[in-house]
Amino acid sequence: MKAVILGTCGYGPSDRGHTSCIMLPELGLALDAGSGLYRVRNLLQTSTLDIFLSHAHLDHLLGLSYLDGILWGKDVELVRIHGEADKLAAIQRHFFAPELGEWPPKAEWSPLQPKEELPNGGQLSYFQLEHRGGCVGYRLDWPGHSLAYVTDTHAHLDAVYIDKIHGVDLLLHECYLPDEMAQFARETGHSCITPVAQVAAAAGVGHLVLVHLLPFPELGAIDLDIARAIFPLTEMGYEGLELEF
């Protein structure tokens, strides 16, 4: 199974890249719909597109407004947008208000279920994260391989989500700030490099890839050596990175 990073930045796009989006092309499945979602167009392999939103902050859903262009001329018969029911209702009302017309293309808005069945015998589950306004992470499991996506949260060794990601082969985890900005991370519900690596080690994951990065690295660069001293199999995510898991 392959995951492709389409957007690595948090808050907003910059010269570093676009905002959060991960795609599993074989399934027609995207995790979050940041500005990087536009790249889905070139990866579509299926007649359906399922987009699982972590929360309703704009940097994670802006790409929904690109769906007309993404789908133009493509043989996609059904688009489903998944998320917590209250978040979907807010997005529909405030981001796609009826007075704006029929935009984006008609899609099914699908409140999250405790378990979602995936092709090839897979299953998707979600779990709550600490973040202003609420956020969820996702775990995707198949016989023999698994992935977890954790964005917009404050990582620490007492975090309840560690049990939810235990043993996954691939962990995509936000790492917005360097350690010297730890107080700002706590205040804003984001993560620094050391606790992210500690979480990966505590959860016994196979491979850690850092995503949801500060869009302006000159304000606080992430030192991979810090993470690798704690969890050696750590990698910085970048756009276009293909990850087999």
C-alpha positions as CSV (number, residue, x, y, z in Angstrom):
1,M,0.0,0.0,0.0
2,K,1.2,3.5,-0.8
3,A,0.6,6.8,0.9
4,V,1.7,10.0,-1.0
5,I,2.2,13.3,0.8
6,L,0.5,16.1,-1.1
7,G,0.7,18.9,1.5
8,T,3.1,19.3,4.4
9,C,2.5,22.7,5.9
10,G,0.2,23.8,8.7
11,Y,-1.5,27.2,9.0
12,G,-1.0,28.3,5.4
13,P,0.8,27.5,2.2
14,S,4.2,29.1,1.6
15,D,7.3,28.6,-0.5
16,R,7.9,25.5,1.6
17,G,4.7,23.8,0.4
18,H,0.9,23.4,0.6
19,T,-1.3,22.6,3.6
20,S,-2.2,19.2,4.8
21,C,-3.2,16.4,2.5
22,I,-2.2,12.7,2.3
23,M,-3.5,10.4,-0.4
24,L,-3.8,6.7,-0.8
25,P,-4.2,6.5,-4.5
26,E,-5.1,2.8,-4.8
27,L,-8.1,3.5,-2.5
28,G,-9.1,6.9,-3.8
29,L,-8.8,8.1,-0.2
30,A,-7.4,11.4,1.1
31,L,-6.7,12.4,4.7
32,D,-7.5,16.1,5.0
33,A,-8.2,18.6,2.3
34,G,-5.7,21.4,2.6
35,S,-4.4,23.3,-0.4
36,G,-2.4,20.2,-1.4
37,L,-5.6,18.5,-2.4
38,Y,-5.3,19.9,-5.9
39,R,-2.6,17.3,-6.6
40,V,-5.2,14.5,-6.2
41,R,-6.2,15.1,-9.8
42,N,-3.0,13.5,-11.1
43,L,-3.3,10.5,-8.8
44,L,-6.9,9.5,-9.2
45,Q,-7.2,5.8,-10.0
46,T,-10.7,5.0,-8.8
47,S,-14.3,6.0,-9.6
48,T,-14.8,7.2,-6.0
49,L,-13.0,9.8,-3.8
50,D,-13.3,9.7,-0.1
51,I,-11.9,12.6,1.9
52,F,-11.6,12.2,5.7
53,L,-11.3,15.6,7.5
54,S,-9.5,15.8,10.8
55,H,-11.2,19.1,11.8
56,A,-12.7,22.3,10.5
57,H,-9.8,24.7,10.5
58,L,-9.4,26.3,7.1
59,D,-5.9,25.0,6.4
60,H,-7.3,21.5,6.5
61,L,-10.3,22.0,4.3
62,L,-9.4,24.8,1.8
63,G,-8.9,22.2,-0.9
64,L,-12.5,21.3,-1.0
65,S,-13.1,24.5,-3.0
66,Y,-10.8,23.0,-5.7
67,L,-13.0,19.9,-6.3
68,D,-14.5,21.3,-9.6
69,G,-11.1,21.5,-11.1
70,I,-9.8,18.3,-9.6
71,L,-12.7,16.2,-11.0
72,W,-13.1,18.0,-14.4
73,G,-12.9,15.3,-17.1
74,K,-12.3,12.5,-14.6
75,D,-14.4,9.4,-14.3
76,V,-15.3,9.9,-10.6
77,E,-18.8,8.9,-9.9
78,L,-19.0,9.6,-6.2
79,V,-17.3,12.0,-3.7
80,R,-17.8,11.5,0.0
81,I,-16.6,14.0,2.6
82,H,-16.2,12.4,6.0
83,G,-15.9,14.1,9.4
84,E,-17.5,14.7,12.7
85,A,-21.1,15.6,12.2
86,D,-20.9,19.0,13.8
87,K,-17.8,19.9,11.8
88,L,-19.4,18.9,8.6
89,A,-22.5,21.0,9.4
90,A,-20.4,24.0,10.1
91,I,-18.4,23.6,6.9
92,Q,-21.5,23.3,4.8
93,R,-23.1,26.3,6.3
94,H,-20.1,28.7,6.4
95,F,-17.8,27.5,3.7
96,F,-20.3,26.3,1.2
97,A,-23.3,28.5,2.0
98,P,-26.4,27.8,-0.1
99,E,-26.4,31.4,-1.4
100,L,-23.1,30.7,-3.1
101,G,-24.7,28.3,-5.5
102,E,-24.0,24.6,-6.3
103,W,-20.3,24.6,-5.3
104,P,-18.4,22.3,-4.8
105,P,-19.8,19.5,-7.0
106,K,-22.5,17.4,-5.4
107,A,-20.9,15.3,-2.7
108,E,-22.1,13.1,0.1
109,W,-21.4,14.5,3.5
110,S,-20.8,11.5,5.7
111,P,-20.6,11.7,9.5
112,L,-17.9,9.5,10.9
113,Q,-18.8,6.0,12.1
114,P,-16.8,4.3,14.9
115,K,-15.5,1.9,12.2
116,E,-15.4,2.4,8.4
117,E,-14.8,-0.5,6.1
118,L,-12.1,0.0,3.5
119,P,-11.3,-2.0,0.3
120,N,-9.0,-5.1,0.5
121,G,-10.2,-6.0,4.0
122,G,-9.2,-2.8,5.7
123,Q,-10.8,-0.8,8.4
124,L,-10.6,2.9,9.4
125,S,-11.1,4.2,13.0
126,Y,-10.8,7.6,14.5
127,F,-9.8,9.0,17.9
128,Q,-10.0,12.4,19.6
129,L,-7.0,14.7,19.8
130,E,-6.3,17.8,22.0
131,H,-6.7,20.9,19.9
132,R,-8.7,24.1,20.0
133,G,-12.2,23.4,18.5
134,G,-11.6,19.6,18.5
135,C,-9.7,17.4,16.1
136,V,-9.5,13.7,15.3
137,G,-6.7,11.4,14.2
138,Y,-7.1,8.3,12.0
139,R,-5.9,4.8,12.1
140,L,-6.1,2.5,9.0
141,D,-5.5,-1.2,9.3
142,W,-5.3,-4.1,6.9
143,P,-4.0,-7.6,7.5
144,G,-0.2,-7.1,7.7
145,H,0.1,-3.3,7.4
146,S,-1.3,-0.2,9.0
147,L,-1.0,3.6,9.1
148,A,-1.9,6.4,11.6
149,Y,-2.4,10.1,10.9
150,V,-2.1,12.5,13.8
151,T,-2.3,16.2,13.1
152,D,-3.0,19.4,15.1
153,T,-2.4,18.1,18.7
154,H,-0.1,18.7,21.6
155,A,2.1,15.6,21.8
156,H,3.2,14.4,25.2
157,L,3.9,11.0,26.9
158,D,0.5,11.1,28.8
159,A,-1.5,11.6,25.6
160,V,-4.4,9.2,25.5
161,Y,-4.1,8.7,21.7
162,I,-0.8,6.8,22.1
163,D,-2.8,3.6,22.8
164,K,-4.8,4.2,19.6
165,I,-1.7,4.3,17.3
166,H,0.2,1.5,19.0
167,G,2.2,-0.7,16.7
168,V,1.3,0.9,13.4
169,D,3.8,0.5,10.6
170,L,3.7,4.1,9.5
171,L,2.9,7.1,11.7
172,L,2.3,10.5,10.0
173,H,2.5,13.0,12.9
174,E,2.4,16.7,13.1
175,C,5.6,18.5,14.1
176,Y,4.9,22.1,13.8
177,L,7.5,23.6,16.1
178,P,11.1,23.2,17.4
179,D,11.6,22.4,21.1
180,E,12.5,26.0,22.0
181,M,8.9,27.0,21.1
182,A,7.4,24.4,23.5
183,Q,5.3,27.0,25.4
184,F,3.8,28.3,22.2
185,A,3.1,24.7,21.1
186,R,1.1,24.1,24.3
187,E,-0.8,27.3,24.0
188,T,-1.8,26.6,20.4
189,G,-2.4,22.9,20.6
190,H,0.6,21.8,18.5
191,S,3.7,19.6,18.8
192,C,7.5,20.0,19.2
193,I,10.1,17.6,17.9
194,T,11.2,15.8,21.2
195,P,7.7,14.8,22.4
196,V,6.7,13.6,18.9
197,A,9.7,11.3,18.8
198,Q,8.9,10.1,22.4
199,V,5.3,9.4,21.4
200,A,6.5,7.3,18.4
201,A,8.9,5.3,20.6
202,A,6.2,4.8,23.3
203,A,3.7,3.6,20.7
204,G,6.1,1.2,19.2
205,V,5.5,2.3,15.6
206,G,7.6,1.2,12.7
207,H,8.3,4.5,10.9
208,L,7.7,8.1,11.8
209,V,7.2,10.8,9.2
210,L,6.8,14.4,10.3
211,V,4.0,16.5,8.7
212,H,2.1,19.7,9.3
213,L,5.3,21.7,9.5
214,L,5.8,25.4,10.2
215,P,5.4,27.1,6.8
216,F,8.2,29.5,7.5
217,P,11.1,27.3,8.6
218,E,13.3,30.4,9.3
219,L,11.1,31.1,12.3
220,G,11.9,27.7,13.8
221,A,13.7,24.9,12.0
222,I,13.1,21.3,13.0
223,D,16.3,19.4,13.9
224,L,15.9,15.8,12.8
225,D,18.9,14.7,14.8
226,I,17.0,15.4,18.0
227,A,14.2,13.1,16.9
228,R,16.5,10.4,15.6
229,A,18.4,10.2,18.9
230,I,15.0,9.1,20.4
231,F,13.4,7.3,17.5
232,P,15.9,6.5,14.7
233,L,13.4,5.8,12.0
234,T,12.2,9.4,11.7
235,E,11.9,11.2,8.4
236,M,10.9,14.7,7.4
237,G,7.8,14.7,5.1
238,Y,8.0,16.5,1.8
239,E,5.5,17.0,-1.0
240,G,5.6,14.1,-3.5
241,L,7.1,11.7,-0.9
242,E,5.7,8.2,-1.6
243,L,5.6,5.9,1.4
244,E,5.1,2.2,1.2
245,F,3.7,0.6,4.3
